[in-house]
Amino acid sequence: MGATKTRGKAKRSGASKKSARSDGDSARFVEPECKDARKIDKKFYEKELARLQVELVKLQEWIKHEGLKVVVLFEGRDAAGKGGVIKRIMQRLNPRVCRVVALGTPTERETTQWYFQRYTPHLPAAGEMVLFDRSWYNRAGVERVMGFCTEHEYSEFLRSCPEFERMLIRSGIILIKYWFSVSDEEQERRFEARIKDPVKRWKLSPMDMESRARWMEYSKAKDDMFKYTDIKQAPWYVVAADNKKRARLNCINHLLGLIHYKDLTPEPIELPPRQKDKGYIRPPITDQTFVPDVY
């Protein structure tokens, strides 16, 4: 990847959305039929990830320099790998420039607000990039399936969301939306792994268990969501995520290809000499409280 990226609408691969005609008029978007679970060489993965992370740092510096406002939404099935991609994106970046927003359950007060109101305070200012680990699309997914919103609230969301996103784009925000697609079998395998691993068990919630029981309802909700919100100004990009490592590389590479940026890496600098003591006397080391030297 060169120092300069070319912007333009990236082509959607086989891992992106597919459409099937229904009743001869509207397109219904379905999960990719072919899940790419091929293993990827560990050394290649680590080398390629390191290269992409260098490019992410260049993108970060360009966002700061140009005062860009970038929003990236990460949606998808539970255990589809959204958090893993976000973690790799953030790993080398400055949290003051690029930050993650992962909102919890709405408070009683928030449930009385305009639906998008709890998300707008987290939108970026100039020179910032915000990664939403789940977003306002909760209404089209979990809230719809679990009955946490009324039919009117759901219909109003489908009507308002495209206009809300167009408004963001007109204000100068670059809006990018990813849907992580995982097969039934792979999701089950990941859930089982989380159950067995005490370090990962916290990731499982009663809502996750319920999502397994309502797999088809979530599929239908996702189809309807795409039908109304896959707009030209902010299309959905589908990431085939049965292979986590491959999904991470594909997503980061695609993200880098959507924003034009230049390499602003500063020239190497020389450290100035350290200031001389000039009579400074350090207090006794026994006056300080140290962390026990266990290791």
Backbone as a ProteinNet text record, in pm:
[ID]
protein_1_A
[PRIMARY]
MGATKTRGKAKRSGASKKSARSDGDSARFVEPECKDARKIDKKFYEKELARLQVELVKLQEWIKHEGLKVVVLFEGRDAAGKGGVIKRIMQRLNPRVCRVVALGTPTERETTQWYFQRYTPHLPAAGEMVLFDRSWYNRAGVERVMGFCTEHEYSEFLRSCPEFERMLIRSGIILIKYWFSVSDEEQERRFEARIKDPVKRWKLSPMDMESRARWMEYSKAKDDMFKYTDIKQAPWYVVAADNKKRARLNCINHLLGLIHYKDLTPEPIELPPRQKDKGYIRPPITDQTFVPDVY
[TERTIARY]
84.3	0	87.3	69	155	123.5	197.1	177.7	45.6	-3.3	-128.3	-234.3	-351.2	-463.2	-556.6	-620.7	-719.7	-858.5	-935.9	-1069.4	-1162.2	-1265.8	-1365.9	-1444	-1556.1	-1639.3	-1576.2	-1541.6	-1476.8	-1574	-1520.6	-1606.3	-1644.9	-1763.5	-1808.5	-1777.9	-1702.4	-1659.4	-1766.8	-1730.6	-1824.2	-1859	-1775.2	-1803.8	-1897.6	-1933.3	-2024.8	-2166.5	-2256.9	-2396.2	-2437.6	-2533.3	-2593.6	-2741.7	-2806.1	-2948.3	-3024.8	-3146.8	-3234	-3368.4	-3424.6	-3551.6	-3666.6	-3754.7	-3871.6	-3994.8	-4087.7	-4212.3	-4184.9	-4065.5	-4035.9	-4011.9	-4007.3	-3988.2	-3872.2	-3883	-3781.6	-3670.4	-3551.2	-3436.3	-3427.9	-3405.9	-3389.8	-3246.3	-3179.2	-3038.8	-3024.2	-2938	-2923.4	-2779.3	-2758.7	-2624	-2544.6	-2413.2	-2332.7	-2344.4	-2360.4	-2379.6	-2250.4	-2139	-2011	-1929.7	-1914.1	-1836.4	-1690.4	-1601.3	-1459.4	-1393.6	-1383.6	-1323.3	-1181.3	-1121.6	-986.6	-890.5	-800	-701.7	-602.7	-547.8	-450.7	-321.1	-209.3	-80	-54.6	-15.3	1.5	106.8	220.4	326.2	281.7	211.8	160.7	60.8	-28.4	-130.1	-65.6	32.1	96.3	172.5	239.7	313.8	219	112.3	17	-58.1	-92.6	-160	-69.1	58.5	153.4	163.1	163.9	170.5	45.4	-70.6	-195.5	-204.8	-151.4	-154.9	-65.7	43.4	124.8	43.1	-32.2	-117	-227.5	-279.4	-381	-324.6	-198.7	-135	-123.9	-89.3	-83.2	-221.5	-324.2	-461.3	-497.2	-459.8	-487.4	-426.5	-300.6	-233.5	-298.8	-346.9	-414.6	-548.8	-621	-748.2	-725.2	-619.7	-586	-549.5	-465.1	-413.8	-525.3	-615.2	-719.9	-848.6	-854.4	-974.9	-1094.1	-1068.8	-1178.3	-1259.2	-1383.4	-1471.8	-1519.5	-1474.7	-1500.6	-1578.8	-1684.1	-1763.4	-1765.5	-1729.8	-1734.8	-1825.1	-1929.5	-2022.7	-1986.2	-1986.9	-1961.1	-2084.4	-2153.1	-2273.5	-2257.5	-2346.6	-2342.6	-2392.7	-2385.7	-2428.8	-2342.2	-2396.3	-2315.5	-2201.6	-2083.1	-1962.8	-1916	-1951.6	-1908.3	-1766.9	-1710.7	-1573	-1558.2	-1664.8	-1657.6	-1554	-1559.3	-1466.9	-1321.6	-1294.5	-1157.9	-1102.1	-1183.9	-1139.2	-1115.6	-1208.7	-1194.1	-1065.2	-1038.3	-916.7	-792.4	-788.2	-669.4	-658.2	-768.8	-763.3	-706.3	-751.7	-713.2	-573.6	-517.6	-396.3	-280.8	-261.1	-147.5	-190.3	-317.3	-365.5	-373.1	-380.7	-391.8	-538.1	-570.3	-710.4	-771.1	-689.2	-741.5	-788.8	-744.2	-787.3	-892.8	-866.7	-958.7	-1009.4	-1140.2	-1196.4	-1311.2	-1340.5	-1446.5	-1566.4	-1685.3	-1809.8	-1888	-1913.8	-1991.2	-2091.6	-2208.2	-2308	-2379.1	-2415.4	-2489.4	-2639.3	-2715.3	-2861	-2906.6	-3001.6	-3049.9	-3106.7	-3081	-3139.1	-3287.3	-3356	-3499	-3519.3	-3429.3	-3438.7	-3413	-3311.9	-3276.9	-3389.8	-3467.9	-3577.2	-3685.4	-3686.5	-3786.7	-3735.3	-3606.7	-3546.9	-3576.9	-3548.9	-3542.9	-3444.5	-3478.6	-3400	-3251.6	-3219.9	-3079.4	-3004.5	-3074.9	-3015.3	-2900.1	-2908.3	-2802.8	-2674.9	-2685.6	-2567.8	-2498.2	-2574.5	-2515.9	-2404.8	-2407.1	-2294.6	-2161.1	-2165	-2042.4	-1988.2	-2056.5	-2008.6	-1878	-1793.5	-1660.6	-1662.1	-1565.1	-1531.9	-1424.9	-1382.2	-1280.4	-1152.6	-1095.7	-971.6	-990.4	-1110.8	-1139.3	-1203.3	-1183.1	-1250.1	-1313.4	-1440.8	-1514.7	-1558.8	-1529.5	-1571.2	-1686.4	-1802.8	-1918.4	-1926.1	-1907.1	-1924.7	-2072.8	-2147.5	-2294.1	-2335.9	-2452.2	-2488.1	-2639.4	-2687	-2831.4	-2906.6	-2834.6	-2901.7	-2949.9	-2927.9	-2988.9	-3140.6	-3196.8	-3342.9	-3390.1	-3312.3	-3351.6	-3316.4	-3235.5	-3193.5	-3251.8	-3175.7	-3216.3	-3348.8	-3369.4	-3494	-3614.1	-3596.5	-3704.1	-3737	-3634.8	-3654.7	-3704.8	-3649.7	-3683.1	-3804.7	-3861.5	-3981.3	-3954.9	-3834.3	-3800.6	-3848	-3905.4	-3961.7	-4098	-4178.9	-4312.3	-4302.7	-4409	-4413.6	-4398.9	-4460.4	-4449.2	-4305.9	-4238.9	-4099.8	-4008.8	-4033.9	-3953.2	-3974.7	-4099.8	-4131	-4072.9	-4080.7	-4026.3	-3874.3	-3808.7	-3663.7	-3626.8	-3695.2	-3664.6	-3687.7	-3782.4	-3811.1	-3708.4	-3668.4	-3581.8	-3433.7	-3393	-3249.5	-3177.9	-3230.8	-3160.7	-3146.5	-3249.6	-3240.8	-3141.3	-3137.7	-3040.7	-2898.4	-2874	-2739.3	-2704	-2800.3	-2773.4	-2740.3	-2806.6	-2780.2	-2637.4	-2594.3	-2457.3	-2357.3	-2384.1	-2292.8	-2289.1	-2405	-2408.2	-2332.1	-2324.3	-2251.6	-2100.3	-2057.3	-1913.8	-1858.9	-1944.3	-1899.2	-1883	-1774.2	-1754.4	-1811.6	-1918.8	-1989.1	-1965.2	-1912.4	-1881.9	-1950.4	-2020	-2098.5	-2056.2	-2019.8	-1980.5	-2077.3	-2112.6	-2191.5	-2106.3	-2082.5	-2001.9	-2094.4	-2075	-2160.7	-2089.9	-2156.1	-2099.4	-2203.8	-2160.4	-2253.2	-2305.8	-2415.5	-2476.7	-2376.8	-2309.8	-2216.1	-2098.1	-2044.1	-1928.7	-1967.5	-2085.1	-2129.2	-2143.8	-2200	-2215.8	-2079.5	-1983.4	-1849.4	-1787.4	-1805.8	-1748.8	-1819.8	-1949.5	-2022.2	-1971.6	-1952.6	-1903.1	-1763.8	-1680.6	-1544.7	-1549.9	-1643.7	-1657.3	-1706.2	-1794.7	-1845.9	-1733.3	-1640.5	-1531.7	-1418	-1406.6	-1295.1	-1340.4	-1292.8	-1335	-1302.8	-1197.4	-1157.4	-1255.1	-1322.2	-1414.9	-1561.2	-1586.5	-1724.8	-1809.5	-1743.8	-1816.8	-1882.4	-1829.7	-1885.4	-2025.1	-2059.1	-2190.1	-2292.5	-2404.8	-2512.5	-2640.2	-2740.7	-2870	-2924.6	-2893.1	-2938.5	-2870.6	-2744.1	-2673.2	-2738.3	-2774.2	-2839.1	-2973.2	-3043.9	-3173.7	-3157.8	-3047.4	-3024.5	-3004.6	-2946.8	-2931	-3068.1	-3156.2	-3288.9	-3372.5	-3337.9	-3416.4	-3334.2	-3254.1	-3163.8	-3238	-3346.3	-3418.4	-3484.3	-3532.1	-3592.9	-3488.8	-3367.2	-3260.3	-3224	-3229	-3199.8	-3300.8	-3427	-3531.7	-3517	-3484.7	-3466.7	-3350.2	-3243	-3127.6	-3163.9	-3242.5	-3285.2	-3365.1	-3456.8	-3539.6	-3454.5	-3360.4	-3272.3	-3192.5	-3137.4	-3061.8	-3151.9	-3273.2	-3365.4	-3388.5	-3398.4	-3430.9	-3309.8	-3199.4	-3087.5	-2960.4	-2962.5	-2845.9	-2854.9	-2823.8	-2842.5	-2714.1	-2729	-2615	-2509.6	-2554.7	-2460.8	-2387	-2449	-2386.2	-2423.7	-2358	-2392.3	-2341	-2402.3	-2351.8	-2242.2	-2132.4	-2026.3	-2026.2	-2046.7	-2057.5	-1920.4	-1880.5	-1753	-1782.2	-1736.6	-1749	-1653.8	-1709.4	-1630	-1616.5	-1636.6	-1615.5	-1469	-1379.5	-1237.3	-1201.2	-1174.2	-1151.7	-1033.6	-922.1	-801.4	-819.8	-881.3	-905	-1001.1	-1103.1	-1200.2	-1133.4	-1041.8	-972.8	-892	-814.4	-733	-820.5	-924.7	-1012.2	-1079.8	-1127.1	-1198.2	-1104.8	-988.7	-895.1	-846.5	-814.7	-769.9	-878.3	-1002.3	-1113.9	-1133.8	-1126.4	-1141.3	-1037.4	-913.2	-806	-831.2	-899.1	-924.4	-1038.8	-1114.9	-1231.7	-1200.9	-1087.4	-1054	-921.2	-922.9	-799.7	-709.4	-585.2	-492.2	-351	-267.7	-126.8	-39.7	81.4	176.9	237.5	202.1	255	351.6	410.6	504.7	618.6	641.3	748.9	886.5	980.9	1119.4	1172.3	1269.8	1328.5	1384.6	1369.8	1417.4	1530.3	1607.1	1714.9	1672.4	1697.7	1663.5	1758	1705.4	1794.3	1865.2	1978.8	2049.5	1964.7	1979.3	1903.4	1951.7	1857.7	1893.2	1988.7	2087	2183.9	2120.2	2176.6	2119.1	2117.9	2226	2238	2197.7	2254.6	2232.8	2108.1	2036.2	1914.7	1951.1	1880.5	1902	1773.1	1782.2	1663.4	1625.1	1491.7	1448.6	1484.2	1494.1	1527.4	1428.1	1478.5	1393	1297	1332.5	1246.2	1119.6	1114.2	994.9	884.1	914.3	817.5	760.9	636.9	570.5	576.3	641.8	661.9	566.5	534.7	460.1	550.7	503.1	588.7	650.3	777.5	852.2	829.6	714.3	675	743	760.1	812.6	956.4
-118.7	0	122.8	211.7	326.8	433.3	544.9	653.5	722.3	719.8	787.6	686.9	703	612.6	681.7	602.9	660.1	634	740	724.1	685.6	620	578.1	467.3	437	332	197.7	128.1	-1.8	-101.9	-193.6	-298.7	-395.5	-443.2	-540.3	-679.2	-751	-884.2	-985.2	-1115.2	-1221.8	-1220.2	-1155.1	-1145.3	-1030.9	-953.9	-843.5	-888.9	-790.5	-829.3	-892.2	-982.4	-1043.8	-1013.6	-1013.2	-983.5	-1093.2	-1112.7	-1211.1	-1145.4	-1160.3	-1096.5	-1165.2	-1082.8	-1134.6	-1068.8	-1146.7	-1096.9	-1011.4	-1024.2	-955.4	-807.5	-749.6	-605.2	-566.6	-591.6	-543.6	-646.3	-596.7	-685	-717.1	-843.2	-884	-930.6	-872.3	-902.1	-1019.6	-1113	-1236.3	-1253.8	-1343.8	-1375.2	-1436.8	-1407.2	-1470.7	-1622.2	-1685	-1829.9	-1904.7	-1849.6	-1918.4	-1852.9	-1920.1	-1868.4	-1906.8	-1808	-1832.3	-1865.1	-1993.7	-2037.2	-2089.4	-2063	-2110	-2053.8	-2136.9	-2091.3	-1998.7	-1908.1	-1813.9	-1832.1	-1830.5	-1852.7	-1748.1	-1793.3	-1703.9	-1596.6	-1636.8	-1539.5	-1435.3	-1481.6	-1386.7	-1291.2	-1346.7	-1264.2	-1155.4	-1194.4	-1097.7	-991.2	-1032.3	-937.2	-841.3	-894.2	-810.4	-717.3	-767.8	-683.4	-568.1	-596.8	-491.8	-386	-430.3	-334.8	-247.3	-309.4	-234	-136.5	-175.1	-85.6	36.7	20.2	136	231.2	173.9	256.6	325.2	257.7	319.4	441.2	433.6	548.4	663.9	633.2	738.2	800.3	715.5	765.3	855	813	892.7	1032.2	1038	1167	1254	1191.1	1266.3	1320.9	1241.1	1285.9	1408.5	1405.1	1519.9	1641.4	1619	1728.9	1796.6	1717.1	1770.7	1805.3	1771.3	1799.8	1716.1	1592.7	1506.1	1457.2	1422.6	1364.6	1229.3	1122.2	987.3	907.2	840.5	751.1	614	510.8	374.4	292	232.7	149.2	2.4	-72.3	-215.9	-287.7	-357.6	-431.6	-576.1	-661.7	-801.5	-893.8	-1020.2	-1122.7	-1119.2	-1172.4	-1191	-1287.9	-1257.7	-1340.3	-1342.2	-1238.9	-1233.5	-1179.2	-1121.7	-1073.2	-922.8	-849.6	-703.5	-647	-695.5	-644.3	-672	-787.2	-820.7	-726.8	-688.7	-594.7	-457.2	-413.5	-282.5	-278.4	-385.2	-392.1	-378.1	-444.7	-436.8	-298.9	-235.3	-99.9	-3.3	-15.9	77.7	51.5	-64.3	-110	-10.9	53.7	144.6	291.4	320	455.5	535.9	667	759.8	766.9	727.9	728.3	867.5	971	1107.5	1145.3	1069.2	1092.7	991.1	865.7	757.6	691.8	690.7	633.7	538.8	452.9	354	395.8	382.1	407.3	277	227.7	105	132.3	179.7	220.9	100.5	114.9	10.7	25.5	-40	-31.8	110.8	163.5	300.7	318.1	433.8	464.6	497.6	507.8	541.2	677	770.4	903.2	896.9	818.9	809.9	748.8	661.1	599.4	699.9	816.4	919.8	1021.2	1012.2	1107.3	1069.4	1164.5	1132.2	1017.8	917.1	794	817.5	903.8	923.3	1014.3	1070.5	1170.4	1115.5	991.6	936.3	905.5	903.9	876.2	1004	1111	1233.9	1295	1286.9	1345.9	1277.4	1157.9	1081.8	1099.2	1177.6	1200.1	1279.7	1263.6	1325.6	1474.2	1543.7	1679.5	1669.3	1783.4	1783.4	1716.8	1629.1	1561.7	1439.7	1380.5	1264.5	1152.3	1029.2	912.2	834.8	799.2	728.2	592.8	488.2	352.8	312.6	289.5	247.9	95.3	39.1	-104.1	-125.4	-147.2	-140.4	5.4	35.2	174.2	191.7	294.8	319.2	206.5	114	0.7	-103.7	-80.1	-167.3	-173.4	-61.4	-58.4	-153.2	-168.3	-255.4	-400.4	-425	-561	-612.6	-597.3	-655.5	-597.9	-468	-409	-460.3	-476.7	-527.2	-672.6	-756.6	-900.1	-928.6	-859.7	-886.8	-809.6	-726.6	-652.9	-537.3	-479	-366.6	-233.9	-235.3	-113.2	-146.2	-44.5	-65	-73.2	-119.8	-126.6	12.7	111.2	249.3	299.4	272.3	316.5	251	125.3	53.2	111.3	132.8	189	328.7	405.8	541.8	538.8	441	428.6	401.8	307.2	274.7	394.7	478.2	597.3	706.3	721	832.7	806.2	680.3	649.6	694.3	664	710.9	862.4	934.6	1080.7	1129.1	1063.5	1097.8	1080.5	970.4	945.8	1040.6	1073.9	1172.3	1307.7	1339.6	1464.9	1466.7	1354.5	1345.8	1367.2	1304.5	1314.1	1456.5	1522.9	1661.6	1753.7	1716.5	1799.1	1781.5	1687.8	1667.2	1540.8	1458.9	1333.9	1226	1153.1	1034.6	916.8	857.8	749.6	617.3	519.2	387.5	282.7	187.9	89	-52.8	-132.2	-271.4	-366.2	-471.8	-580.6	-706.9	-765.9	-887.4	-1008.7	-1090.4	-1205.7	-1333.4	-1410.7	-1536.3	-1645.8	-1765.9	-1876.2	-1927.8	-1998.8	-2059.5	-2151.7	-2235.7	-2332.4	-2263.9	-2159	-2090.3	-2012.2	-1951.8	-1880.7	-1977.3	-2094.8	-2194.2	-2236.9	-2256.3	-2296.4	-2189	-2063.3	-1953.8	-1939	-1959.8	-1957.2	-2067.4	-2186.5	-2299.1	-2268.6	-2205	-2170.1	-2068.8	-1976.7	-1876.4	-1939.9	-2036.5	-2104.8	-2177	-2235.3	-2313	-2226	-2103.6	-2017.1	-1912.7	-1921	-1824.8	-1680	-1659.4	-1524.3	-1463.3	-1549.2	-1500.3	-1515.5	-1580.8	-1612.5	-1487.6	-1376.8	-1252.6	-1200.3	-1243.8	-1196.9	-1252.8	-1360.3	-1422.8	-1363.3	-1324.2	-1269	-1346.3	-1333.5	-1397.1	-1354.4	-1231.4	-1183.4	-1259.6	-1296.2	-1374.9	-1512.2	-1572.4	-1703.9	-1695.3	-1585.9	-1568.1	-1545.4	-1479.5	-1454.9	-1585.3	-1685.9	-1816.8	-1878.8	-1867.7	-1927.2	-1856.6	-1731.1	-1652.3	-1621.6	-1715.8	-1695.8	-1646.2	-1710	-1672.8	-1536.4	-1503.6	-1371.6	-1261.6	-1285.9	-1189.2	-1179.3	-1293.2	-1291.3	-1205.2	-1221.2	-1141.7	-993.7	-966	-827	-762.9	-839.5	-788.1	-761.2	-851.7	-832.2	-703	-681.3	-559.8	-435.8	-444.7	-331.7	-291.9	-390.5	-362.3	-301.4	-352.3	-304.9	-154.2	-104.3	36.8	126.1	71.7	157.8	139.2	50.9	33.9	140	263.3	376.4	408.2	478.4	509.3	591.1	685.8	773	699.7	594.2	518.7	371.7	302.3	160.8	71.5	-45.1	-147.6	-227.8	-250.8	-337.9	-463.3	-578.6	-704.3	-772.8	-810.1	-879.7	-1025.4	-1116.3	-1259.6	-1291.4	-1333.2	-1337.5	-1475.9	-1581.9	-1715.3	-1738.7	-1672	-1675	-1538.2	-1533.4	-1406.4	-1329.1	-1397.8	-1329	-1271.8	-1352	-1305.7	-1186.4	-1192.8	-1083.5	-954.9	-965.9	-847.5	-779.4	-859.4	-802.7	-741.7	-813.1	-763.1	-632.6	-626	-506.9	-386.2	-405.1	-292.8	-245.3	-339.3	-304.2	-226.1	-270.1	-201.6	-61.8	-48.3	81.9	180.3	134.5	221	264.9	180.1	212.2	309.1	338.4	425.8	573.3	602.5	741.1	778.5	883.8	931.5	991.1	945.1	1001.5	1001.6	1084.3	1092.9	1063	1022.3	986.6	1113.9	1144.1	1261.9	1222.8	1104.4	1059.3	1159.3	1213.2	1313	1250.9	1334.9	1288.9	1247.7	1154.8	1115.8	1237.5	1238.6	1352	1306.9	1404.6	1376.4	1421.9	1336.6	1372	1479.7	1583.9	1685.6	1629.8	1686.8	1638	1660.3	1570.9	1582.4	1701.1	1766.8	1880.5	1836.5	1917.8	1885.7	1901.7	1830.1	1829.3	1967.4	2038.8	2172.3	2173.2	2081.1	2080.5	2008.7	1943.5	1871.5	1752.3	1739.1	1627	1546.2	1420.9	1336.1	1297.7	1301.6	1260.2	1114.3	1074	933.4	838.4	733.8	637.5	568.3	566.1	502.7	583.3	707.1	790.3	754.6	671	635.9	497.5	479.4	348.9	278	164.3	92.3	-27.1	-61.3	-184.8	-302.8	-403.1	-519.1	-582.1	-614.3	-673.5	-824.6	-867	-1007.6	-1090.2	-1033.1	-1110.2	-1073.2
0	0	0	-96.2	-109	-7.7	-20.3	73.8	50.5	-72.1	-102.8	-138.8	-78.1	-106.6	-202.7	-286.7	-376.4	-324.5	-319.4	-266.5	-379	-346	-441.3	-381.5	-437.8	-380.9	-410.4	-305.4	-323.2	-379.5	-460.8	-514.7	-406	-412.2	-313.8	-363.7	-283.3	-323	-291.5	-307.1	-274.3	-127.8	-47.7	95.2	124.3	22	45	22.4	8	6.3	-126.1	-116.6	-233	-228	-340.8	-340.3	-410	-365.4	-427.3	-449.9	-566.3	-597.8	-525.7	-472.7	-403.3	-460.9	-508.4	-568.9	-692.4	-748	-872.8	-861	-738.6	-731.1	-639.6	-509	-416.6	-397.9	-365.6	-341.7	-193.4	-160.2	-21.4	-2.4	93.6	114.1	209.5	172.4	248.9	292.9	388.1	433.3	318.3	307.5	203.3	211.4	95.5	92.6	119.2	71.1	84.6	194.9	305.3	416.7	396.9	405.6	383.9	516.9	547.5	673.7	652.9	534.9	509.5	613.4	658	754.5	685.3	764	710.8	787.9	718.1	781.2	889.6	1007.3	1122.1	1095.8	1038	1012.1	911	806.6	707.6	771.7	854.6	921.1	1006.5	1088	1177.2	1099.6	991.7	909.6	838.5	783.5	711.1	806.1	923.8	1022.6	1063.8	1085.3	1123	1013.4	887.3	776.1	770.6	789.2	785.8	902.5	1016.9	1132.2	1111.6	1038.3	1001.3	914.4	820.5	734.9	815.1	917.1	1002.6	1075.5	1117.5	1182	1082.6	958.1	855.1	834.7	832.1	818	935.9	1055.6	1175.2	1163.4	1120.4	1108.8	1001.5	894.9	789.4	839.9	917.7	975.1	1063.3	1145.3	1229.7	1144.5	1045.9	963.1	884.8	830.2	743.8	819.1	947.6	1024.9	980.7	940.3	895.4	1015	988.3	1089.6	1036.6	1101.4	1050.4	1154.1	1107.5	1191.8	1124.3	1199.9	1147.5	1239.1	1181.5	1256.4	1238	1347.4	1343.2	1396.9	1308.4	1344.9	1300.4	1346.7	1305.2	1413.4	1385.3	1480	1605.9	1715.6	1835.2	1803.7	1856	1836.4	1691.1	1615.2	1475.2	1459.6	1566.3	1558.4	1548.5	1576.1	1568.4	1665.4	1789.8	1890.4	1856.9	1795.5	1758.3	1653.1	1557	1453.9	1514.9	1599	1662.9	1745.7	1817	1900.1	1813.8	1698.9	1611.3	1546	1517.4	1461.8	1565.1	1688.9	1794.4	1849.8	1825.9	1893.5	1884.6	1770.5	1751.7	1741.6	1761	1739.1	1868.6	1851.5	1963	2007.2	2130.5	2174.3	2180.5	2171.8	2168.1	2028.7	1931.4	1793	1752.1	1783.9	1748	1875.5	1895.1	2017	1983.4	2081.2	2065.9	2149.8	2093.1	2165.7	2170.4	2290.6	2310.2	2422.3	2384.5	2483	2543.6	2670.1	2738.2	2718.4	2804.5	2796.8	2822.8	2746.4	2768.3	2909.1	2968.3	3097.8	3080.3	3191.3	3184.6	3119.5	3148.9	3088.1	2937.8	2899.7	2757.4	2674.8	2734.9	2659.8	2623.4	2690.4	2660.2	2558.4	2522.6	2429.5	2284.2	2196	2053.6	2038.9	1960.4	1960.5	1933.1	1837.1	1798.5	1895.9	1993.5	2081	2164.1	2210.5	2295.2	2216.2	2084.3	2001.4	1954.2	1935.9	1879.3	1963.2	2098.5	2173.4	2147.1	2091.3	2068.1	1926.1	1845.6	1709.3	1712.7	1610.9	1615.3	1585.5	1644.4	1603.2	1494.6	1443.5	1338.4	1389.7	1307.2	1343.2	1429.6	1425.5	1509.3	1428.1	1475.6	1419.3	1533.8	1517.8	1621.5	1567.4	1643.2	1607.8	1699.5	1642.7	1720.5	1724.7	1844	1864.2	1893.7	1790.2	1786.3	1794.1	1737.9	1716.9	1724.2	1653.9	1649.5	1580.6	1518.1	1453.3	1553.4	1681.8	1783	1766.2	1723.9	1709.4	1600.1	1495.5	1385.1	1411.7	1515.8	1546.3	1675	1783.8	1911	1962.6	1946.7	1996.4	1918.3	1790	1705.7	1741.1	1747.8	1769.3	1910.6	2008.9	2148.4	2197.6	2111.6	2149.9	2243.8	2237.8	2324.5	2268.6	2149.8	2092.3	2032.7	2016.9	1959.6	1808.1	1747.5	1600.4	1540.1	1604.9	1555.2	1565.2	1678.8	1696.3	1593.8	1565.4	1466.4	1326.6	1289.5	1157.3	1142.4	1249.7	1245.6	1229.2	1291.9	1276.4	1130.7	1067.7	928	837.4	873.5	794.9	821.6	948.1	987	966.3	980.8	979.8	852.3	734.1	613.3	608.6	653.9	654.3	758.6	874.1	978.2	925.6	855.9	804.9	691.1	607.8	502	563.6	673.4	742.5	798.1	854.3	903.9	790.5	678.6	564.8	510.6	503.4	456.2	551.1	678.3	775.7	763.9	679.9	659.1	720.2	781.6	842	735.1	742.3	658.2	734.9	683.5	752.7	680.9	755.2	699.3	786.4	722.5	796.5	758.4	860.8	838.6	908.7	837.1	894.6	892.5	1010.8	1021.1	1018.2	916.8	893	935.6	1020.3	1068.7	1053.4	1020.2	1000.3	1133.4	1127	1245.5	1315.5	1237.3	1294.3	1363.3	1299.8	1357	1482.5	1481	1601.5	1718.7	1690.7	1795.7	1850.8	1762.2	1805.5	1894.9	1860.1	1939.4	2074	2074.5	2201.7	2294.6	2238.7	2319.7	2374.5	2293.3	2337.9	2451.6	2443.5	2549	2678.6	2666.9	2785.7	2858.7	2782.4	2841.7	2894.7	2844.8	2881.2	2984.1	3108.9	3212.5	3175.7	3097.1	3059.9	2959.3	2883	2780.4	2819.9	2932.2	2967.6	2990.3	3030.5	3053.7	2925.8	2810.6	2683.8	2656.4	2723.8	2702.4	2799	2746.4	2827.8	2797.7	2883.4	2852.7	2716.2	2675.3	2545	2431.7	2452	2351.2	2335	2447.6	2443.1	2370.8	2397.2	2331.7	2181.5	2144.3	2001.5	1925.5	1991.7	1928.2	1902	2001.1	1988.7	1881.7	1851.4	1755.3	1629.3	1588.4	1473.8	1350.6	1314.4	1192.3	1205.2	1324.6	1344.4	1324	1372.9	1351.4	1203.3	1133	988.9	914.6	948.4	883.8	918.3	1044.3	1085.5	1011.2	991.5	917.7	771.2	710.5	571.8	557.6	649.8	644.6	667.8	760	788.8	665.1	596.3	473.9	366.6	357.1	253.7	264.5	388	409.5	429.2	476.9	517.7	435.6	338.3	250.2	141.8	177.8	87.9	12.5	-98.2	-183.9	-109.5	-27.8	42.9	154.9	210.7	320.6	306.8	214.5	192.6	304.8	316.2	408.5	339	410	360.8	448.2	386.6	459.8	465.6	585.9	607.9	640.5	555.3	584.7	700.1	813.7	936.6	998	920.6	976.1	1011.7	940.7	974.2	1031.8	1161.1	1230	1173	1153.5	1108.3	968.5	881.6	745.1	745.7	832	841.6	888.8	984.8	1035.6	925.5	852.7	745.5	636.6	596.7	490.5	530.2	653.9	699	708.5	768.5	783.3	647.5	558.9	424.6	350.5	365.5	299.3	355.1	487.7	551.9	500.8	489.7	441	296.7	221.3	81.2	59.6	163.1	147.6	171.6	233.8	267.2	201.7	123.9	60.8	169.2	175.7	273.3	218.8	277.4	239.2	359.8	331	435.4	493.9	617.6	685.8	797.1	786.2	888.2	901.3	1020.7	1036.9	1020.8	987.2	974.1	1112.1	1115	1244.1	1317.5	1448.9	1528.5	1620.7	1669.3	1763	1902.1	2000.2	2137.6	2187.7	2252.6	2310.1	2432.6	2470.4	2590.3	2715.1	2810.4	2934.2	3016.4	3084.6	3169.8	3281	3310.7	3415.5	3553.2	3650.7	3785	3849.9	3842.7	3901.8	4049	4123.8	4267.3	4314.6	4224.1	4265.7	4353.5	4466.3	4557.6	4565	4529.7	4528.7	4672.1	4702.2	4837	4861.4	4986.6	5017.5	4952.5	4894.5	4825	4921.4	5047.9	5148.9	5175.1	5128.9	5148	5049.1	4951.7	4847.3	4870	4826.4	4837.6	4703.5	4699.9	4574.3	4563.7	4441.2	4414.2	4446.8	4518.2	4553	4429.3	4438.8	4328.1	4330.6	4283.7	4291.3	4183.1	4064.5	3950.7	3920.1
[MASK]
+++++++++++++++++++++++++++++++++++++++++++++++++++++++++++++++++++++++++++++++++++++++++++++++++++++++++++++++++++++++++++++++++++++++++++++++++++++++++++++++++++++++++++++++++++++++++++++++++++++++++++++++++++++++++++++++++++++++++++++++++++++++++++++++++++++++++++++++++++++++++++++++++++++++

